[in-house]
Amino acid sequence: MKATQLKYYLSFSFILFLCACSSPPKLALPQLIEPANFKLQQIETPAEIFKLDTSLTRQLDSHLNSQNSAQHIAQGIFSFLLKNGDDSLAYRSSATLTAAQSYQNLNANCLSLSILAYSLAEHLGLKAQFQKVHIPEYWALDQGVNLLTGHINLSLNSQPLIKDAGTLFYQRDQRLIIDFDSNSRQARFKTTRLSKNTVTAMFYNNKGATALINKQYELAYSYFNAATKVAPNFSVAWGNLGVLFRQFNYLNEAEQAYNYALHLDKNNNTAQGNLAMLYLLTEREMQGTQILNQLDKQRQSNPYYHISLGNTEYVHKYYAKALKHFKKAYTLSPTLHESHFGLARVYFQWGDTKQAKYHLRKAGKNADFLHDKKRYGAKLKALQSLTAKVGAH
């Protein structure tokens, strides 16, 4: 595999968490550099992240007085998250918001909505627990950067079985699971407990990743730095600091950050990939190639890996290579809408509107969320209108 295909895998948000019950051997923390480029900016405090809107707390207090059981409180209160929102609730959304912001704009990612749900539960006196959901590696392309995404949900103690569970939550082992992704609910992936501090670090990491993409480097540094302060064992934030240092050619500091991220979590594949790219950049080709080949071998069975590579090739206009990856992803998992959309884009570039329409229809059919279905439908309608105009001449 070509080294350039990997690019810089920026760990976006909430995947890769070092379980608090396993402490790594002591290792000196990397010395954070603070040159003029990285002056600390003002960011949200942990309290602000979880603070509820005043109007919402009034509604909660009123509702609490009218209900008797934790079961009814949980079901009645948390159902409003979907009822008051729209059909675009999805963990793949890039919007990372505080609890108060999420209440005002429910089109947020699973991290933000889980923070809101946690704060609601905490206000009502219910015991809540964040959980990392161990989904397969999944990448999203944002402004030419591959973002590795993840998923979390929330667990509530709930002894009685809820008879009319909606799409928002389900029952498991005397616990009520609030989950904002239908795929996660259906697959029942393994989960790991997350502390509130770690979730706070995830919030900062998300915001830092967005700032980095938007080239707001001081802000990105401020968020990543805050993440390492609030949860020093959160591997992802250290890896993303390495990405930031690398962009400013602080190669020694970047390597130190990558290695510390791997010290905290040896399975942080993103940090491994970025370290490999750094090795290649610094004429340590044998070490870099060895890591990249190992990662490539591990990921060959993951359809999202091939979708990511296909997207990268597509951006660079290597359409034949992109088509190969999208077809491989389809072979591995025929029901993924992303592979069909990738195929549709390639065929459109080649002028094969028949195949482009076919795969747009398949993408819309296989999409899980209404906003994706609408997006594919709009593209299909535009393509049909374009071909109709061409045919009329």
C-alpha positions as MATLAB code, in Angstrom:
seq = 'MKATQLKYYLSFSFILFLCACSSPPKLALPQLIEPANFKLQQIETPAEIFKLDTSLTRQLDSHLNSQNSAQHIAQGIFSFLLKNGDDSLAYRSSATLTAAQSYQNLNANCLSLSILAYSLAEHLGLKAQFQKVHIPEYWALDQGVNLLTGHINLSLNSQPLIKDAGTLFYQRDQRLIIDFDSNSRQARFKTTRLSKNTVTAMFYNNKGATALINKQYELAYSYFNAATKVAPNFSVAWGNLGVLFRQFNYLNEAEQAYNYALHLDKNNNTAQGNLAMLYLLTEREMQGTQILNQLDKQRQSNPYYHISLGNTEYVHKYYAKALKHFKKAYTLSPTLHESHFGLARVYFQWGDTKQAKYHLRKAGKNADFLHDKKRYGAKLKALQSLTAKVGAH';
ca = [
       0.000    0.000    0.000;
       1.231    3.459   -0.848;
       2.069    5.515    2.212;
       0.276    8.513    0.745;
      -3.003    6.641    0.841;
      -3.198    6.789    4.607;
      -2.840   10.574    4.855;
      -3.137   11.832    8.410;
      -5.734    9.831   10.251;
      -6.966   12.384   12.714;
      -8.790   10.677   15.599;
     -12.101   12.438   15.581;
     -13.701   12.509   18.973;
     -14.712    9.570   20.997;
     -13.147    6.343   19.857;
     -10.049    4.837   21.547;
     -10.309    5.160   25.311;
      -7.953    3.670   27.869;
     -10.103    1.840   30.420;
      -9.636    3.379   33.837;
      -9.194   -0.007   35.476;
      -5.871   -0.637   33.700;
      -3.075    1.787   34.485;
      -0.067    1.837   32.136;
       3.474    1.871   33.518;
       4.715    5.252   34.612;
       6.144    7.352   31.818;
       7.001   11.012   31.867;
       4.345   13.196   30.265;
       5.509   14.876   27.052;
       6.606   18.451   27.631;
       3.970   20.554   25.918;
       5.477   23.364   23.903;
       3.763   26.735   23.855;
       5.282   28.810   21.056;
       3.626   31.950   19.786;
       1.519   29.862   17.389;
      -0.150   28.062   20.275;
      -1.349   30.705   22.706;
      -4.153   29.335   24.848;
      -7.646   30.526   23.928;
     -10.736   30.667   26.095;
     -12.845   27.506   25.779;
     -15.827   25.946   27.556;
     -15.297   24.876   31.154;
     -16.335   21.348   32.207;
     -19.246   22.862   34.138;
     -20.436   24.742   31.038;
     -20.337   21.568   28.951;
     -22.857   19.805   31.201;
     -24.974   22.794   32.311;
     -28.660   22.607   31.387;
     -30.767   25.402   29.959;
     -32.846   27.114   32.652;
     -36.083   26.683   30.724;
     -35.412   22.974   30.473;
     -34.793   22.517   34.192;
     -38.189   24.110   34.873;
     -39.822   21.558   32.589;
     -37.904   18.750   34.262;
     -38.934   19.858   37.752;
     -42.561   20.063   36.667;
     -42.430   16.635   35.089;
     -40.685   15.131   38.100;
     -43.562   16.165   40.356;
     -46.065   14.369   38.161;
     -44.281   10.993   37.940;
     -43.620    8.342   40.523;
     -41.088    5.889   39.110;
     -37.639    6.154   37.579;
     -38.987    4.128   34.672;
     -41.641    6.683   33.773;
     -39.331    9.619   34.399;
     -36.673    8.178   32.099;
     -39.124    7.195   29.367;
     -41.123   10.402   29.496;
     -38.220   12.844   29.663;
     -35.765   11.274   27.241;
     -38.363   10.656   24.547;
     -38.497   14.426   23.980;
     -34.993   14.253   22.493;
     -36.420   12.692   19.363;
     -39.848   14.279   19.451;
     -38.419   17.791   19.671;
     -35.640   17.126   17.200;
     -35.676   16.076   13.578;
     -34.843   12.920   11.701;
     -31.214   13.885   11.229;
     -30.111   12.730   14.679;
     -26.991   10.711   13.936;
     -23.747    9.885   15.662;
     -21.896   10.690   12.438;
     -22.906   14.340   12.674;
     -19.935   16.637   13.186;
     -21.783   19.020   15.520;
     -20.259   18.888   19.021;
     -22.378   20.948   21.400;
     -22.762   21.552   25.118;
     -25.830   20.196   26.911;
     -27.590   23.565   26.684;
     -26.721   23.960   22.996;
     -27.880   20.414   22.248;
     -31.257   21.174   23.826;
     -31.632   24.157   21.488;
     -30.328   22.253   18.454;
     -30.916   18.512   18.653;
     -29.116   17.856   15.370;
     -25.897   17.016   17.213;
     -23.618   13.996   17.409;
     -23.998   11.114   19.847;
     -21.422   12.612   22.210;
     -23.363   15.874   22.555;
     -26.741   14.175   22.873;
     -25.364   11.722   25.427;
     -23.986   14.649   27.430;
     -27.443   16.231   27.342;
     -29.086   12.964   28.386;
     -26.564   12.550   31.217;
     -27.273   16.042   32.498;
     -31.018   15.394   32.346;
     -30.595   12.201   34.357;
     -28.303   13.890   36.856;
     -30.801   16.710   37.393;
     -33.552   14.144   38.013;
     -31.436   12.194   40.466;
     -31.092    9.137   38.213;
     -27.826    7.189   38.153;
     -26.296    7.400   34.682;
     -23.140    5.875   33.204;
     -21.405    6.804   29.946;
     -20.337    3.865   27.790;
     -18.003    3.569   24.833;
     -19.536    1.363   22.137;
     -16.893   -0.767   20.410;
     -17.962   -0.262   16.803;
     -15.638   -1.103   13.879;
     -13.265    1.631   12.701;
     -15.248    4.153   10.701;
     -13.879    7.148    8.814;
     -15.557   10.289    7.515;
     -13.949   12.655    5.039;
     -14.060   16.337    5.995;
     -12.273   18.927    3.855;
      -9.802   16.330    2.642;
      -9.038   14.947    6.108;
      -9.950   11.405    7.135;
     -11.645   11.541   10.529;
     -11.854    8.376   12.590;
     -15.185    8.443   14.373;
     -16.644    6.454   17.221;
     -19.760    6.083   19.305;
     -20.914    6.287   22.907;
     -24.244    5.774   24.649;
     -25.696    6.149   28.132;
     -26.804    3.517   30.640;
     -29.451    4.167   33.306;
     -30.518    1.957   36.193;
     -34.082    0.875   35.518;
     -35.468   -2.171   37.295;
     -38.918   -2.469   35.662;
     -39.099   -3.580   32.023;
     -40.332   -0.807   29.757;
     -43.168   -2.215   27.655;
     -43.312    0.466   24.981;
     -39.658    1.174   24.262;
     -39.195    3.444   21.261;
     -36.282    3.875   18.934;
     -34.433    5.977   21.475;
     -33.780    3.415   24.176;
     -33.938   -0.307   24.909;
     -33.660   -2.639   27.888;
     -30.604   -4.766   28.707;
     -29.726   -6.528   31.985;
     -31.949   -4.332   34.173;
     -30.432   -1.231   32.597;
     -32.001    1.289   30.285;
     -29.685    2.063   27.361;
     -30.128    5.411   25.648;
     -28.535    5.173   22.228;
     -28.797    7.570   19.296;
     -27.677    5.184   16.555;
     -29.951    2.473   15.184;
     -27.034    0.335   13.952;
     -25.473    0.247   17.404;
     -28.788   -0.741   19.003;
     -29.337   -3.564   16.530;
     -25.797   -4.977   16.580;
     -25.424   -4.852   20.374;
     -21.703   -4.109   20.338;
     -19.524   -4.583   23.393;
     -19.374   -1.556   25.684;
     -16.834   -0.120   28.142;
     -17.550    2.333   30.939;
     -16.379    5.908   30.503;
     -15.800    8.444   33.260;
     -17.293   11.932   33.109;
     -13.763   13.363   32.860;
     -13.032   11.184   29.833;
     -16.238   12.296   28.136;
     -15.230   15.891   28.863;
     -11.880   15.159   27.185;
     -13.767   13.684   24.226;
     -15.742   16.915   23.928;
     -12.527   18.952   23.918;
     -10.968   16.541   21.418;
     -13.922   16.888   19.035;
     -13.780   20.652   19.208;
     -10.024   20.585   18.717;
     -10.353   18.395   15.634;
     -12.887   20.788   14.119;
     -10.652   23.774   14.874;
      -7.665   21.998   13.324;
      -9.595   21.278   10.129;
     -10.620   24.935    9.993;
      -6.968   25.959   10.498;
      -7.721   27.631   13.847;
      -4.494   26.326   15.290;
      -4.431   28.234   18.583;
      -7.967   27.082   19.317;
      -7.128   23.488   18.344;
      -4.130   23.515   20.675;
      -6.249   24.944   23.490;
      -8.816   22.152   23.168;
      -6.288   19.306   22.825;
      -4.294   20.702   25.744;
      -7.456   20.867   27.872;
      -8.289   17.263   26.963;
      -4.903   16.037   28.185;
      -5.340   18.019   31.409;
      -8.820   16.773   32.296;
      -8.052   13.130   31.329;
      -4.257   12.575   31.078;
      -4.714    8.922   30.042;
      -6.930    9.756   27.049;
      -4.731    8.502   24.228;
      -6.602   10.151   21.362;
      -5.895   13.709   22.501;
      -2.145   13.063   22.670;
      -2.241   11.619   19.164;
      -4.072   14.674   17.860;
      -1.562   16.959   19.520;
       1.012   15.085   17.464;
      -0.941   15.895   14.302;
      -0.963   19.571   15.245;
       2.766   19.597   16.047;
       3.477   17.814   12.765;
       1.670   20.495   10.773;
       4.003   23.110   12.280;
       7.053   20.935   11.608;
       7.729   20.295   15.298;
       8.754   16.764   14.397;
      10.397   15.768   17.680;
       7.389   16.930   19.681;
       5.018   15.187   17.263;
       6.906   11.912   17.597;
       6.907   12.221   21.369;
       3.138   12.822   21.391;
       2.464    9.838   19.095;
       4.622    7.551   21.227;
       2.933    8.696   24.411;
      -0.475    8.081   22.828;
       0.661    4.538   21.995;
       2.065    4.094   25.495;
      -1.408    4.810   26.824;
      -3.155    2.668   24.225;
      -1.125    0.321   22.043;
      -4.233   -0.233   19.890;
      -4.483    3.421   18.869;
      -4.185    2.659   15.159;
      -4.512    6.315   14.229;
      -1.441    7.256   16.255;
       0.398    4.292   14.738;
      -0.460    5.415   11.214;
       0.585    8.981   11.875;
       3.815    7.826   13.513;
       4.524    5.713   10.441;
       4.042    8.754    8.207;
       6.457   10.662   10.419;
       9.011    7.866   10.062;
       8.722    8.069    6.280;
       9.105   11.831    6.420;
      12.265   11.540    8.513;
      13.944    8.906    6.310;
      13.063    5.901    8.457;
      11.288    4.168    5.621;
      11.702    0.603    6.887;
       9.996    1.371   10.208;
       7.253    3.412    8.601;
       6.481    0.885    5.872;
       6.365   -1.963    8.383;
       3.693   -0.189   10.448;
       1.642    0.806    7.391;
       1.689   -2.721    5.993;
       0.627   -4.138    9.342;
      -2.254   -1.676    9.647;
      -3.319   -2.307    6.066;
      -3.429   -6.062    6.721;
      -5.515   -5.578    9.867;
      -8.029   -3.385    8.085;
      -8.532   -5.329    4.861;
     -11.717   -6.954    6.173;
     -13.228   -3.628    7.258;
     -15.492   -2.189    4.513;
     -15.251    1.301    6.005;
     -11.492    1.193    5.520;
     -11.963    0.673    1.798;
     -14.602    3.418    1.682;
     -12.086    5.734    3.344;
      -9.369    4.816    0.839;
     -11.875    5.181   -1.979;
     -12.808    8.666   -0.802;
      -9.144    9.635   -0.628;
      -8.473    8.374   -4.151;
     -11.612   10.124   -5.401;
     -10.491   13.476   -3.960;
      -7.210   13.081   -5.840;
      -9.145   12.135   -9.013;
      -7.779    8.576   -9.150;
     -11.204    7.288  -10.100;
     -10.194    3.770  -11.160;
      -8.497    3.184   -7.801;
     -11.458    4.705   -5.986;
     -13.836    2.397   -7.854;
     -11.786   -0.617   -6.815;
     -12.037    0.294   -3.130;
     -15.763    1.059   -3.268;
     -16.391   -2.294   -4.974;
     -14.338   -4.051   -2.308;
     -16.392   -2.344    0.407;
     -19.579   -3.458   -1.337;
     -18.303   -7.034   -1.519;
     -17.530   -7.029    2.203;
     -20.878   -5.462    3.178;
     -23.486   -5.012    0.396;
     -25.903   -3.010    2.583;
     -23.657    0.006    3.272;
     -25.034    3.137    1.635;
     -21.598    4.820    1.631;
     -20.127    2.339   -0.848;
     -23.053    2.852   -3.248;
     -22.660    6.614   -3.003;
     -18.940    6.271   -3.755;
     -19.693    4.142   -6.802;
     -22.313    6.656   -7.961;
     -19.804    9.513   -7.749;
     -17.181    7.627   -9.763;
     -19.627    6.603  -12.480;
     -20.898   10.176  -12.692;
     -17.336   11.405  -13.248;
     -17.036    8.911  -16.076;
     -20.321   10.033  -17.640;
     -22.132    6.756  -16.892;
     -25.363    8.294  -15.608;
     -27.239    4.987  -15.738;
     -24.897    3.387  -13.185;
     -24.755    6.620  -11.178;
     -28.559    6.669  -10.874;
     -28.649    2.986   -9.958;
     -26.188    3.373   -7.102;
     -27.807    6.586   -5.833;
     -31.088    4.674   -5.573;
     -29.335    1.854   -3.721;
     -27.642    4.360   -1.413;
     -30.983    5.936   -0.560;
     -32.578    2.559    0.022;
     -29.802    1.403    2.358;
     -29.400    4.675    4.293;
     -30.385    4.450    7.958;
     -31.334    8.073    8.573;
     -33.884   10.228    6.825;
     -31.447   13.099    6.241;
     -29.190   10.727    4.251;
     -32.172    9.438    2.278;
     -33.178   13.019    1.478;
     -29.621   13.905    0.477;
     -29.366   10.965   -1.935;
     -32.866   11.672   -3.230;
     -31.944   15.277   -3.986;
     -28.801   14.190   -5.844;
     -30.777   11.634   -7.825;
     -33.400   14.221   -8.729;
     -30.690   16.666   -9.835;
     -29.036   13.966  -11.938;
     -32.346   13.009  -13.556;
     -33.044   16.663  -14.314;
     -29.589   17.063  -15.837;
     -29.937   14.037  -18.095;
     -33.449   15.125  -19.118;
     -32.136   18.532  -20.216;
     -29.275   16.928  -22.124;
     -31.683   14.580  -23.868;
     -33.985   17.442  -24.851;
     -31.326   19.164  -26.962;
];
